[in-house]
Amino acid sequence: MSKKRITLAWLGEKEWLAMLLWFGLSLIVGVKEFAVNNFNNYTIFKHVYIHTVNGQNLYGPYPEYFDVNMYGPLFSVLIAPFALMPDWLGSVLWMLTNATVLFFAIRQLPLNRIQQNLILIFASHELMAASSYYQFNPIIASCIIFAYTLMRKEKDFWAAFFIMFGAFTKLYGIVGLAFFFFSRHKLKLIGSLIVWGVVLFVLPMAISSPRFIVQCYEDWYHALVYKNDKNANIEQGIVLQDISAMGFIKRTFRLPHLSNLFVIGPALVLFGAQYIWLKYKDDVRYQLLILCSTLIFTVLYSSSSESPTYIIAFPAACIWFMLQPRSMAANIFFVYLLIGTSFSHSDLVTSWVKKNLVVPYAAKAMPSLLLWLLIVYQILTRRFLRWPQPGTQFSH
């Protein structure tokens, strides 16, 4: 075997492999989970539409499923086409739709084809994990990425759509405003945000009543507050929730009553500090680091983060790796990110490790925390100015 055949460039040239892993793994796990009647999340999602049409509380418990809905009323419109299908078809198409939207979002990144393929290959396992729960998070990740790529292309009207769509379904999408300073048409962007905010606020009223939808937004607020308080109380044994920086710190250092503000406050200061170098806002390397920081921050500092939520954060680790000058240190650290994040909840880790280390200490958050701090450091010290332009990495 020649030396070329063992390089990342050689791997990234295999577009068929990227497509196979990205869609194939998710399709297999989606069909498998449905076959064993393990599609509770999809059942919840389907009933968001049913309950909206029938004017029933969107956030209460129901006998058809366990757990409760945590998405906004707008989600009922998105899930409607799938909810009208038989479960076997709707669930699989829903999962594939999430994978497809994120696929196209990654294709819009200002990276070359090989780099995009490598992101798809390395992130395919994390997508599979999200697909096994029929997660909506791949679309949320897409909303954040599209907000950046569309602003970069001066398509602010549509960038605003994805920001507001993400915000009205799962709140996370509002972080797309992190790219506000990259816009060359800020007034147009602000106006578009207002227009889409009004449109998306009233859109669910097309399948229900205005009074019910307004009440839903109030109910949604109270449901989110309750869930945040519940997740923060790790003494109740909610170990599969709050896989965040706060959860990791509280569980590792035995500080169950530590206020999240003591973690989120300094993190917000560090996040804001990244904008001191806005004079480089047209530099693609700076832009992509801000994108990576935003994607990771969204998951890392949310008490609602679960293992499948990391489909939002892990593509950022892959993008970051694509930006790094080739070195042994970068390779080793990325392998750590791959194992510590994407594979930490998989069968590749022994059940003892998962039961006694990964889950109780929210250890999946640690690699992302280290990476996020490294990204902040690289921005503040302007390390990115020493790197090659993204499109020149892993060339043929």
Secondary structure, DSSP 8 states (H G I E B T S, - for coil): --GGGGSHHHHHT-HHHHHIIIIIHHHHHHHHHHHTT--HHHHHHHHHHHHHHHT--SSS--TTSSS---S-TTHHHHHHHHHTS-HHHHHHHHHHHHHHHHHHHHHTSSS-HHHHHHHHHHHHHHHHHHHTTT-SHHHHHHHHHHHHHHHHTT-HHHHHHHHHHHHHHHSGGGGGGGGGGG-S-HHHHHHHHHHHHHHHHHGGGGSS-HHHHHHHHHHHHHHHHHHHHHHH-GGG--TTS--SHHHHHHHHTT-TT--THHHHHHHHHHHHHGGGGGGGTT-HHHHHHHHHHHHHHHHHT-TT--GGGGGTTHHHHHHHHHHS---HHHHHHHHHHIIIIISTTSTTS-HHHIIIIITTTTTTHHHHHHHHHHHHHHHHTTGGGGS--GGGTT--
